[in-house]
Amino acid sequence: MNLETQKVTVQKSSKDIFEFLTKLDNFEGLMPESKEKFEVDGDSFIFGLKGMPEIRLVLKEKVEQYKVSTNSQTLS
């Protein structure tokens, strides 16, 4: 699946953004209004959007102040 969204400029330092994105609880606030489920479990979180299967995002890589990446897993 390919998700696209508009690009935005964030007026924060790379340190602040890195710290925000490495606290997985913060991702709940980034979810669309159609969010029906959000649960953090260690280095991953599960979310469900209305009419879509639940997805687990697992924290894959953290490079201080540079990169935060995740892998997705569809749940049955």
Residue frames as a rotation matrix with the C-alpha (Angstrom) as fourth column:
MET 1
0.587 0.809 0.000 0.00
0.809 -0.587 0.000 0.00
0.000 0.000 -1.000 0.00
ASN 2
-0.589 -0.734 0.338 1.28
0.733 -0.662 -0.158 3.46
0.339 0.155 0.928 -0.82
LEU 3
0.467 0.705 -0.533 0.03
0.853 -0.519 0.061 6.34
-0.234 -0.483 -0.844 1.33
GLU 4
-0.492 -0.588 0.642 0.55
0.715 -0.694 -0.087 9.88
0.497 0.416 0.762 0.19
THR 5
0.490 0.591 -0.640 -0.07
0.830 -0.541 0.136 13.12
-0.266 -0.598 -0.756 2.03
GLN 6
0.800 -0.209 0.562 0.80
0.119 -0.863 -0.492 16.75
0.587 0.461 -0.665 1.61
LYS 7
-0.149 -0.922 -0.357 4.24
0.828 0.081 -0.555 17.85
0.541 -0.378 0.751 2.76
VAL 8
0.910 0.372 0.183 4.47
0.196 -0.774 0.602 20.25
0.366 -0.512 -0.777 5.67
THR 9
-0.168 -0.951 0.258 7.32
0.067 -0.272 -0.960 22.19
0.984 -0.144 0.110 7.22
VAL 10
0.685 0.322 -0.653 7.79
0.626 0.199 0.754 21.67
0.373 -0.926 -0.065 10.94
GLN 11
0.373 -0.516 0.771 9.27
-0.322 -0.851 -0.414 24.56
0.870 -0.094 -0.484 12.88
LYS 12
0.922 -0.150 0.356 11.16
-0.295 0.322 0.900 22.34
-0.250 -0.935 0.253 15.35
SER 13
-0.028 -0.994 -0.109 14.76
-0.976 0.004 0.217 21.23
-0.215 0.113 -0.970 15.70
SER 14
0.001 -0.047 -0.999 15.82
-0.537 0.842 -0.040 17.81
0.843 0.537 -0.025 14.41
LYS 15
-0.934 -0.347 -0.083 16.40
-0.097 0.469 -0.878 16.83
0.344 -0.812 -0.472 18.05
ASP 16
-0.553 0.798 0.241 12.80
-0.639 -0.220 -0.737 17.72
-0.536 -0.561 0.631 19.01
ILE 17
0.255 0.647 -0.718 11.36
-0.951 0.304 -0.064 15.87
0.177 0.699 0.693 16.01
PHE 18
-0.387 -0.493 -0.779 13.52
-0.331 0.863 -0.382 12.80
0.861 0.109 -0.497 16.69
GLU 19
-0.985 0.013 0.172 12.44
-0.165 0.231 -0.959 12.71
-0.053 -0.973 -0.226 20.35
PHE 20
-0.201 0.978 -0.050 8.77
-0.872 -0.202 -0.447 13.10
-0.447 -0.047 0.893 19.35
LEU 21
0.318 0.358 -0.878 8.87
-0.847 0.522 -0.094 10.28
0.425 0.774 0.470 16.78
THR 22
-0.561 -0.564 -0.606 10.76
-0.223 0.808 -0.546 7.85
0.797 -0.170 -0.579 19.02
LYS 23
-0.831 0.467 0.302 7.98
-0.271 0.134 -0.953 8.09
-0.485 -0.874 0.015 21.65
LEU 24
-0.914 0.397 0.082 5.46
0.297 0.519 0.802 5.85
0.275 0.757 -0.592 19.94
ASP 25
-0.251 0.855 -0.453 2.55
0.819 -0.061 -0.570 7.16
-0.516 -0.514 -0.685 22.04
ASN 26
-0.433 0.013 -0.901 2.89
-0.164 -0.984 0.065 10.41
-0.886 0.176 0.429 20.05
PHE 27
-0.999 0.030 0.018 1.80
0.024 0.221 0.975 8.68
0.026 0.975 -0.222 16.85
GLU 28
-0.346 0.936 -0.065 -1.78
0.888 0.305 -0.343 8.55
-0.301 -0.176 -0.937 18.14
GLY 29
0.116 0.362 -0.925 -2.03
0.182 -0.923 -0.338 12.31
-0.976 -0.129 -0.173 17.64
LEU 30
-0.660 -0.430 -0.616 -0.89
-0.517 -0.335 0.788 11.89
-0.545 0.838 -0.001 14.03
MET 31
-0.778 0.418 0.469 -3.67
0.546 0.819 0.178 9.43
-0.309 0.394 -0.865 13.17
PRO 32
-0.786 0.559 0.265 -6.67
-0.144 -0.582 0.800 10.57
0.602 0.591 0.538 11.10
GLU 33
-0.439 0.708 0.553 -10.12
-0.897 -0.306 -0.319 11.06
-0.056 -0.636 0.769 12.64
SER 34
0.433 0.652 -0.622 -11.16
-0.716 0.668 0.202 7.64
0.547 0.358 0.756 11.32
LYS 35
-0.660 -0.735 -0.154 -8.89
-0.436 0.542 -0.718 5.97
0.611 -0.407 -0.679 13.91
GLU 36
0.513 0.855 -0.083 -10.77
-0.470 0.361 0.806 3.24
0.718 -0.374 0.587 15.76
LYS 37
0.933 -0.265 -0.243 -7.86
0.359 0.640 0.679 1.61
-0.025 -0.721 0.692 17.64
PHE 38
0.363 -0.895 0.258 -4.42
-0.378 -0.395 -0.837 2.63
0.852 0.206 -0.482 18.87
GLU 39
0.990 -0.090 0.106 -2.24
-0.058 0.427 0.903 0.56
-0.126 -0.900 0.417 21.24
VAL 40
0.258 -0.965 -0.053 1.49
-0.827 -0.192 -0.529 0.86
0.500 0.180 -0.847 22.00
ASP 41
0.992 -0.020 0.121 3.31
-0.041 0.876 0.481 -2.39
-0.116 -0.482 0.868 22.81
GLY 42
0.329 -0.943 0.040 7.04
0.562 0.230 0.794 -1.90
-0.759 -0.239 0.606 23.50
ASP 43
-0.606 -0.651 -0.457 8.80
-0.050 -0.542 0.839 -0.96
-0.794 0.531 0.296 20.23
SER 44
-0.876 0.382 0.296 5.62
0.379 0.163 0.911 -1.22
0.300 0.910 -0.287 18.16
PHE 45
-0.615 0.781 -0.108 2.07
-0.359 -0.400 -0.843 0.05
-0.702 -0.480 0.527 17.98
ILE 46
-0.673 0.542 0.504 -1.14
0.731 0.590 0.342 -1.23
-0.112 0.599 -0.793 16.46
PHE 47
-0.654 0.553 -0.516 -3.66
-0.374 -0.829 -0.416 1.05
-0.658 -0.079 0.749 14.84
GLY 48
-0.513 0.589 0.624 -6.94
0.808 0.577 0.121 0.51
-0.289 0.566 -0.772 13.07
LEU 49
-0.861 0.299 -0.411 -8.76
-0.391 -0.906 0.160 2.90
-0.324 0.298 0.898 10.79
LYS 50
0.032 0.975 0.218 -12.44
-0.375 0.214 -0.902 2.59
-0.926 -0.053 0.373 9.96
GLY 51
0.862 0.459 -0.214 -12.94
-0.382 0.313 -0.870 0.13
-0.332 0.832 0.445 7.10
MET 52
0.291 -0.850 -0.438 -9.27
-0.702 0.121 -0.701 -0.94
0.650 0.512 -0.562 7.03
PRO 53
0.614 -0.165 -0.772 -7.42
0.450 0.876 0.170 -3.92
0.649 -0.452 0.612 8.54
GLU 54
0.937 -0.348 -0.025 -5.38
-0.141 -0.445 0.884 -3.29
-0.319 -0.825 -0.466 11.68
ILE 55
0.582 -0.813 0.017 -1.70
0.140 0.080 -0.987 -2.60
0.801 0.577 0.160 11.11
ARG 56
0.788 -0.479 -0.388 1.27
0.441 -0.002 0.898 -2.97
-0.431 -0.878 0.209 13.44
LEU 57
0.690 -0.676 0.258 4.19
-0.200 -0.520 -0.830 -0.56
0.696 0.521 -0.494 12.96
VAL 58
0.769 -0.533 -0.354 7.44
0.620 0.487 0.615 -1.80
-0.156 -0.692 0.705 14.46
LEU 59
0.771 -0.580 -0.262 10.29
-0.528 -0.813 0.246 0.58
-0.356 -0.051 -0.933 15.21
LYS 60
0.908 -0.406 0.105 13.01
0.388 0.717 -0.578 -0.60
0.160 0.566 0.809 12.83
GLU 61
-0.076 -0.989 0.124 15.81
0.923 -0.117 -0.367 1.93
0.377 0.086 0.922 12.99
LYS 62
0.942 0.233 -0.240 16.73
0.312 -0.872 0.377 5.03
-0.121 -0.430 -0.894 14.99
VAL 63
-0.116 -0.959 0.258 19.65
0.915 -0.204 -0.349 7.25
0.387 0.196 0.901 14.00
GLU 64
-0.063 0.103 -0.993 19.93
0.823 -0.557 -0.110 10.11
-0.564 -0.824 -0.049 16.51
GLN 65
0.010 0.208 -0.978 18.45
-0.042 -0.977 -0.208 13.36
-0.999 0.044 -0.001 15.16
TYR 66
-0.739 -0.364 -0.567 18.44
-0.555 -0.149 0.819 11.98
-0.382 0.919 -0.092 11.61
LYS 67
-0.482 0.474 -0.736 16.14
-0.565 0.474 0.675 9.04
0.669 0.742 0.040 11.00
VAL 68
-0.507 0.447 0.737 13.28
-0.506 0.538 -0.674 7.04
-0.697 -0.715 -0.047 12.51
SER 69
-0.491 0.344 -0.800 11.96
-0.753 0.294 0.588 4.18
0.438 0.892 0.115 10.40
THR 70
-0.171 0.551 0.817 9.27
-0.651 0.559 -0.513 1.54
-0.739 -0.620 0.263 10.91
ASN 71
-0.952 0.069 -0.297 8.15
-0.174 0.675 0.717 -1.67
0.250 0.734 -0.631 9.25
SER 72
-0.188 0.955 0.228 4.49
-0.980 -0.166 -0.113 -2.53
-0.070 -0.245 0.967 8.94
GLN 73
-0.999 0.040 -0.030 2.73
0.039 0.999 0.035 -5.81
0.031 0.033 -0.999 9.59
THR 74
-0.265 0.964 -0.030 -0.89
-0.720 -0.177 0.671 -6.48
0.642 0.199 0.741 8.70
LEU 75
-0.835 0.053 0.547 -2.73
-0.430 0.558 -0.710 -8.27
-0.343 -0.828 -0.444 11.48
SER 76
-0.709 0.634 -0.307 -5.46
0.076 0.502 0.862 -10.84
0.701 0.588 -0.404 10.91
